[in-house]
Amino acid sequence: MSEATKFDARAVAIELAFFEISSGVGEVLREHKSYIMHMLPTVLDEFYDHVKKFAEIRSFFNSDDHIAHAKQKQIEHWEIITDGKFDDSYFSSVNKIGDVHNKIGLQPKWYIGGYSFLLTNLISSINETNPLPWKRDKLNAVQRQALSSAITRAVMMDMNFAIGVYIAAGESDRRDMLAKIALDFEQSVAAMSNRVMESADKISKSSDAIEEHASKAANRVRDVVGTSKNTSHSVNTIAISTEELSGAIGEIARQAADASTATNNAKLDADRTSSQIEDLSIAAQKIGDVVALINNIAAKTNLLALNATIEAARAGDAGKGFAVVASEVKQLANQTATATSTISEQVNGIQESTVAAVTAMKRISALIGGLDGIATAIAAAVEEQGAATRDITANIQKSAAGTQEVVTQIGDVANANEEVFGSAKELQSASSYLIGTSTALREEVDRFLRKVRA
């Protein structure tokens, strides 16, 4: 609520003179005070009945009691007006009315309209045939004119002072509000400006750090690009060497397979040879048996020849021819025995050699079998190695492709880093501009606040 409006005595005197509020007007008001105060309650009742018809004004009164209170305050104010003094007590009452109107937001148009209704009805009452029923004498035309003129001047002057207080109170409230707004705005802008300055400073420092890190990152990226290119070249070389190794291992696998086939064939040949030698040993055994049989026959023949010789000797000359035959037979038997003995020795040698050959062939066959197993194992191992090498080749090829992709991506990173470096430069410029703008904004706000507070 604003402070009470202080009325300047000289300004009040001028206004009273302008409204032609002379001592004579005061005397008329005092003379007819009881008459005015007798009419006023009725006129006010009519006024508030009129107010109730308009929602815009009715909203200022929340109940009949509230209306009764307002009516009572108006009657008290008119008690002072009809004293006709227009002294400090009057201006104190006017101050209260103007302040209340400002506080509740009652615009002057409704106040003026209300006083128009009040004034019109008062004048009508004055001009009635018998305005003073409790008196026998009626007011003459001059008296009615004087009273109507005094009331009209008092009403107009009262509206002037009350609206002046209303305007002054509103202006005071406006200044207070502007002062508060200015203070709040100044504090908000100051805080915001400080935050902007702090943020700009942080941005500046951050942009410096970004620029520094971007520069270091650019150097590192260049090193990585060089290393990646070397790595890519090395991986490509390894891929080529691995492909060659894969081909060599494939050739080894083929040769190992051929060796396995050859050793398998050799084992089969050895097995067949061993079987043939065993057949030869059996045949030699049979020959030995035949030779033994012949040797046995030769022995028996030799014994028969010996017996024949003995019998021929006993026969004498008759047995000489038989003796010769027996001698020949004995000689043949001895030769046969000698031959069969030689054959037997040869057959025994053959049998021994055959047994040795069979044993050797079995060993050879076993060794060839072992070689076949080894060749098969080698072939399997080479095949596994080939598969592993193929996987390695595939993986190295993928690694080569991946390394190339890394080189490309590192190039993209280098480009992005250059963009970051450029952005850091722009951020630094924006930070400087932001600091300058914040300073200019603070200066403009200070000028604005000086105008508002002026």
Secondary structure as UniProt FT lines:
FT   HELIX           9..18
FT   TURN            19..20
FT   HELIX           23..31
FT   HELIX           33..51
FT   TURN            52..53
FT   HELIX           55..58
FT   TURN            59..60
FT   HELIX           64..81
FT   TURN            82..84
FT   HELIX           88..104
FT   HELIX           108..126
FT   TURN            133..134
FT   HELIX           141..315
FT   HELIX           316..319
FT   HELIX           320..453
//
